[in-house]
């Protein structure tokens, strides 16, 4: 089962206070980017956040891990109480993004010999 567009639209609306949040479709599911970093995955309509210490602390006893797809590393499963609270969700995504390293610059593509 893949994620519905309406789910992505809802999450993007919830994260609208964070300028530049974007979703990219990948294999029927989505990656959420902020500040050039992948901060979350949306798989089967569930919100999976990258694991960081600030994220763990912010979730407290609601902290839970899960796997967005078979063979994936664990991610934080964000429960409905955070997803429905725009302010808390934005703070959680902001804290996560700030804890992640800057994305590596892409290597220039090599030109093919003619």
Phi and psi restraints in degrees (value plus and minus 20) as a CYANA .aco file:
   2 UNK   PHI    -121.9   -81.9
   2 UNK   PSI     145.2   185.2
   3 UNK   PHI     -91.1   -51.1
   3 UNK   PSI     117.5   157.5
   4 UNK   PHI     -99.4   -59.4
   4 UNK   PSI     127.4   167.4
   5 UNK   PHI     -79.2   -39.2
   5 UNK   PSI     -54.8   -14.8
   6 UNK   PHI     -83.2   -43.2
   6 UNK   PSI     -51.8   -11.8
   7 UNK   PHI     -87.4   -47.4
   7 UNK   PSI     -65.5   -25.5
   8 UNK   PHI     -82.4   -42.4
   8 UNK   PSI     -64.0   -24.0
   9 UNK   PHI     -78.4   -38.4
   9 UNK   PSI     -61.3   -21.3
  10 UNK   PHI     -83.5   -43.5
  10 UNK   PSI     -68.3   -28.3
  11 UNK   PHI     -83.3   -43.3
  11 UNK   PSI     -61.1   -21.1
  12 UNK   PHI     -84.7   -44.7
  12 UNK   PSI     -56.2   -16.2
  13 UNK   PHI     -85.4   -45.4
  13 UNK   PSI     -63.4   -23.4
  14 UNK   PHI     -82.1   -42.1
  14 UNK   PSI     -53.5   -13.5
  15 UNK   PHI    -115.0   -75.0
  15 UNK   PSI     -12.8    27.2
  16 UNK   PHI     -75.1   -35.1
  16 UNK   PSI     -52.8   -12.8
  17 UNK   PHI     -82.6   -42.6
  17 UNK   PSI     -37.1     2.9
  18 UNK   PHI    -111.0   -71.0
  18 UNK   PSI      86.9   126.9
  19 UNK   PHI     -83.0   -43.0
  19 UNK   PSI     112.7   152.7
  20 UNK   PHI      69.4   109.4
  20 UNK   PSI     -12.2    27.8
  21 UNK   PHI     -86.9   -46.9
  21 UNK   PSI     114.8   154.8
  22 UNK   PHI    -161.2  -121.2
  22 UNK   PSI     134.9   174.9
  23 UNK   PHI    -136.8   -96.8
  23 UNK   PSI     121.1   161.1
  24 UNK   PHI    -146.7  -106.7
  24 UNK   PSI     106.8   146.8
  25 UNK   PHI     -93.4   -53.4
  25 UNK   PSI     112.6   152.6
  26 UNK   PHI    -162.4  -122.4
  26 UNK   PSI      91.1   131.1
  27 UNK   PHI      36.8    76.8
  27 UNK   PSI      18.2    58.2
  28 UNK   PHI      65.5   105.5
  28 UNK   PSI     -27.1    12.9
  29 UNK   PHI    -138.7   -98.7
  29 UNK   PSI    -192.2  -152.2
  30 UNK   PHI    -156.5  -116.5
  30 UNK   PSI     128.2   168.2
  31 UNK   PHI    -130.7   -90.7
  31 UNK   PSI     117.2   157.2
  32 UNK   PHI    -124.1   -84.1
  32 UNK   PSI     109.8   149.8
  33 UNK   PHI    -134.1   -94.1
  33 UNK   PSI     123.7   163.7
  34 UNK   PHI    -166.8  -126.8
  34 UNK   PSI     113.8   153.8
  35 UNK   PHI      38.8    78.8
  35 UNK   PSI      14.8    54.8
  36 UNK   PHI      56.9    96.9
  36 UNK   PSI     -13.7    26.3
  37 UNK   PHI    -136.9   -96.9
  37 UNK   PSI     122.2   162.2
  38 UNK   PHI     -95.8   -55.8
  38 UNK   PSI      95.7   135.7
  39 UNK   PHI    -126.9   -86.9
  39 UNK   PSI     -42.5    -2.5
  40 UNK   PHI    -173.8  -133.8
  40 UNK   PSI     139.2   179.2
  41 UNK   PHI    -140.9  -100.9
  41 UNK   PSI     126.0   166.0
  42 UNK   PHI    -139.5   -99.5
  42 UNK   PSI      91.6   131.6
  43 UNK   PHI    -150.6  -110.6
  43 UNK   PSI     111.5   151.5
  44 UNK   PHI      31.3    71.3
  44 UNK   PSI      20.8    60.8
  45 UNK   PHI      45.4    85.4
  45 UNK   PSI      -5.2    34.8
  46 UNK   PHI    -128.1   -88.1
  46 UNK   PSI     127.7   167.7
  47 UNK   PHI    -119.8   -79.8
  47 UNK   PSI      96.4   136.4
  48 UNK   PHI    -134.3   -94.3
  48 UNK   PSI     102.5   142.5
  49 UNK   PHI    -124.0   -84.0
  49 UNK   PSI     122.0   162.0
  50 UNK   PHI     -78.3   -38.3
  50 UNK   PSI     122.7   162.7
  51 UNK   PHI     -98.3   -58.3
  51 UNK   PSI     103.2   143.2
  52 UNK   PHI    -160.5  -120.5
  52 UNK   PSI     139.2   179.2
  53 UNK   PHI     -82.1   -42.1
  53 UNK   PSI     -64.5   -24.5
  54 UNK   PHI     -80.8   -40.8
  54 UNK   PSI     -55.6   -15.6
  55 UNK   PHI     -85.6   -45.6
  55 UNK   PSI     -64.2   -24.2
  56 UNK   PHI     -79.5   -39.5
  56 UNK   PSI     -65.6   -25.6
  57 UNK   PHI     -84.9   -44.9
  57 UNK   PSI     -63.1   -23.1
  58 UNK   PHI     -83.4   -43.4
  58 UNK   PSI     -56.3   -16.3
  59 UNK   PHI     -99.5   -59.5
  59 UNK   PSI     -44.7    -4.7
  60 UNK   PHI      35.3    75.3
  60 UNK   PSI    -147.0  -107.0
  61 UNK   PHI     -91.7   -51.7
  61 UNK   PSI     -31.5     8.5
  62 UNK   PHI    -104.4   -64.4
  62 UNK   PSI     -19.4    20.6
  63 UNK   PHI     -84.0   -44.0
  63 UNK   PSI     107.9   147.9
  64 UNK   PHI    -168.7  -128.7
  64 UNK   PSI     125.9   165.9
  65 UNK   PHI    -128.4   -88.4
  65 UNK   PSI     132.7   172.7
  66 UNK   PHI    -176.8  -136.8
  66 UNK   PSI     156.2   196.2
  67 UNK   PHI    -135.6   -95.6
  67 UNK   PSI      98.8   138.8
  68 UNK   PHI     -86.6   -46.6
  68 UNK   PSI     -47.0    -7.0
  69 UNK   PHI    -177.2  -137.2
  69 UNK   PSI     140.3   180.3
  70 UNK   PHI     -79.2   -39.2
  70 UNK   PSI     112.7   152.7
  71 UNK   PHI      67.9   107.9
  71 UNK   PSI     -22.5    17.5
  72 UNK   PHI     -99.1   -59.1
  72 UNK   PSI     138.2   178.2
  73 UNK   PHI     -93.9   -53.9
  73 UNK   PSI     141.4   181.4
  74 UNK   PHI     -89.2   -49.2
  74 UNK   PSI     128.5   168.5
  75 UNK   PHI    -150.9  -110.9
  75 UNK   PSI     145.0   185.0
  76 UNK   PHI     -97.8   -57.8
  76 UNK   PSI     111.3   151.3
  77 UNK   PHI    -111.1   -71.1
  77 UNK   PSI      97.9   137.9
  78 UNK   PHI    -111.0   -71.0
  78 UNK   PSI     104.9   144.9
  79 UNK   PHI    -102.3   -62.3
  79 UNK   PSI     148.8   188.8
  80 UNK   PHI     -78.9   -38.9
  80 UNK   PSI     -53.2   -13.2
  81 UNK   PHI     -82.1   -42.1
  81 UNK   PSI     -53.4   -13.4
  82 UNK   PHI     -99.6   -59.6
  82 UNK   PSI     -58.4   -18.4
  83 UNK   PHI     -85.3   -45.3
  83 UNK   PSI     -51.9   -11.9
  84 UNK   PHI    -104.2   -64.2
  84 UNK   PSI     -37.1     2.9
  85 UNK   PHI    -120.0   -80.0
  85 UNK   PSI      77.6   117.6
  86 UNK   PHI     -74.0   -34.0
  86 UNK   PSI     -65.7   -25.7
  87 UNK   PHI     -83.1   -43.1
  87 UNK   PSI     -66.3   -26.3
  88 UNK   PHI     -87.3   -47.3
  88 UNK   PSI     -58.9   -18.9
  89 UNK   PHI     -84.8   -44.8
  89 UNK   PSI     -64.5   -24.5
  90 UNK   PHI     -82.3   -42.3
  90 UNK   PSI     -62.4   -22.4
  91 UNK   PHI     -82.2   -42.2
  91 UNK   PSI     -61.2   -21.2
  92 UNK   PHI     -83.6   -43.6
  92 UNK   PSI     -65.3   -25.3
  93 UNK   PHI     -86.7   -46.7
  93 UNK   PSI     -60.9   -20.9
  94 UNK   PHI     -81.6   -41.6
  94 UNK   PSI     -67.0   -27.0
  95 UNK   PHI     -82.1   -42.1
  95 UNK   PSI     -59.2   -19.2
  96 UNK   PHI     -85.4   -45.4
  96 UNK   PSI     -68.0   -28.0
  97 UNK   PHI     -81.4   -41.4
  97 UNK   PSI     -60.8   -20.8
  98 UNK   PHI     -86.4   -46.4
  98 UNK   PSI     -47.3    -7.3
  99 UNK   PHI    -103.8   -63.8
  99 UNK   PSI     -35.1     4.9
 100 UNK   PHI    -105.6   -65.6
 100 UNK   PSI     128.5   168.5
 101 UNK   PHI     -88.8   -48.8
 101 UNK   PSI     137.9   177.9
 102 UNK   PHI     -82.7   -42.7
 102 UNK   PSI     125.8   165.8
 103 UNK   PHI     -84.7   -44.7
 103 UNK   PSI     125.8   165.8
 104 UNK   PHI     -91.7   -51.7
 104 UNK   PSI     119.0   159.0
 105 UNK   PHI     -86.7   -46.7
 105 UNK   PSI     123.2   163.2
 106 UNK   PHI     -93.4   -53.4
 106 UNK   PSI     120.0   160.0
 107 UNK   PHI     -92.6   -52.6
 107 UNK   PSI     122.7   162.7
 108 UNK   PHI     -84.4   -44.4
 108 UNK   PSI     124.4   164.4
 109 UNK   PHI     -92.9   -52.9
 109 UNK   PSI     119.5   159.5
 110 UNK   PHI    -100.0   -60.0
 110 UNK   PSI     119.9   159.9
 111 UNK   PHI    -101.0   -61.0
 111 UNK   PSI     121.6   161.6
 112 UNK   PHI     -99.1   -59.1
 112 UNK   PSI     125.5   165.5
 113 UNK   PHI     -93.4   -53.4
 113 UNK   PSI     119.6   159.6
